[in-house]
Amino acid sequence: MQLNIKDDAWYLSGAAGAGMDDNFELFDLKVEVVATDKPMVCDHPEGSYFRVVGEMLIFPKDRPRIAMYPLAALIPFFPAKQRPTHPHDWMTTDAEIACPDPHCGARFRITRLKTSTFSHAETTLVPLPEHNDD
């Protein structure tokens, strides 16, 4: 299965069903704390980061934590940032999310890194639909 662009619309091509390649790619993400001109009052120092690979959050050994409130604000963006988007889509161009604490000046920059390949069969028990040209 291959992701293609045709007339600015995304569509999947390739055969579905038994014996097909069920791989798909997602961007790995880096989520890094960046400072602004406002003071940072929460426990996320400038430059601290974690990565998102597939459905996993990966923290560096020297900073293996993040407060739950900013994480709760960030999580809804991860699936969209992991997938290819149109160059004009705001999900492509906008990379910083503000800390949800209105008194904190921190922002979280989400950067797309390399892509990782995953298998549909290894990520869900729901089978792919049979290919139908009708």
N, C-alpha and C positions, 0 to 999 in steps of 0.2 A: 504494500500500500504506500502511496506517495502523496505528499501534500503539494498541490499545485495552485498557482494563481491564474485565473482566466477572467478577463474583463473585470479586474479589481474585486473578484469574489473568490473566496477560498472554497475548494471542493476536494474531495478525496477521489483518487483514481486507483485502479487496481482491482483484482478479483478478491471477493470476500468468500469466506467459507473454509471448509477443510483443506488443509495442505497449503494455505496461503501464508505469506509472511505477515505476521500480525504486529510487527514492530512499529513504534512511533517514537518521535523525539520530543524532548522538552528541554528548554534552556535551564541550566544550572544558574542559580541566582546568588549574588552576594548582597547582604543587607548590612549596611554600615551606618553608624551614628555620625552625623555631621553637625557641627555647631552653627548657630546663627548669632546675631547681635544680642539676642535675649539670653539671660542666664539659664543654664541647664540645672534644674532642681531634682530631677529623677536620677536613679542609679543606672545611667548608661553613659559612660565617658566617651568623649569624642574619639573616633577611630575604632571603637569596639565594633565587632561584626559577628555575623554567623552566615552560613551558607544554606541554601535550600537545594537539595538534589532529589528529584522525584518528589516523594512525599516526606522525605526526611529533613529535619533541621539538624545541622552539623555545627557544633560550637568549637572554637579553639580551646585547647587545654588550659590556657591561662585565663580564660573568661567564659566558663561554661554555663552562663545563665543570662536571662533577660526577664525583666518585670512582666507580669502577665497582662497589664493594661495596654502597653504599647504593642505587645505581641498580638493581643486580640484585635487591635486596630489594623495591624499589618496582614494578618493571615488571609483575609478575603482577596487581597491583591495578588497573592502568589500564583494561583492557577492561571490567571490571565497573563501575568508577566512571564510565565514559563512557556507560553504558546506563541507561535508566530502571529504577528498582528500587522495590519496594513501600515505603511509608513506614515500615513496622515492620522492614524488613530491616536488619541491622547494616551492610550495605554503604552504606545511606543515611545512617545516623546516626553511624558511626564515621569520623573523618576523619584521624586522626594515626597515622603509622607510625614506630616507633622506629628509629634508626640501628642497623644490625646489629652495630656494635662495642659490646660490653658495657660498655666504659669511657667511651663518648661519651654525653652527655646530649641530643644533638640529636634532634628529631623532625621529620618531614616531614608538613605539613598539605596534604591533597589537597582542593581546593575545586572544585566544579562551577561553570562559568561559563555562557556562552550555548551554544546548540547550533549545530552546523554540519551541513550537509546533504551527503551523499555519494551517489554512484550505485553500485549493485551492480555494474554492468557495468564501471565504471572501477576497481573495487577487487579484482576476481577474474575469472578466465576460466571459472569454474563457472557454468553457466546456472541461472536460477531454475527451479524445477519448474513444470510445467503445473498450472493450477488444476483441482482435482478435488473435486466436492461429495460423492462417495461416502464 
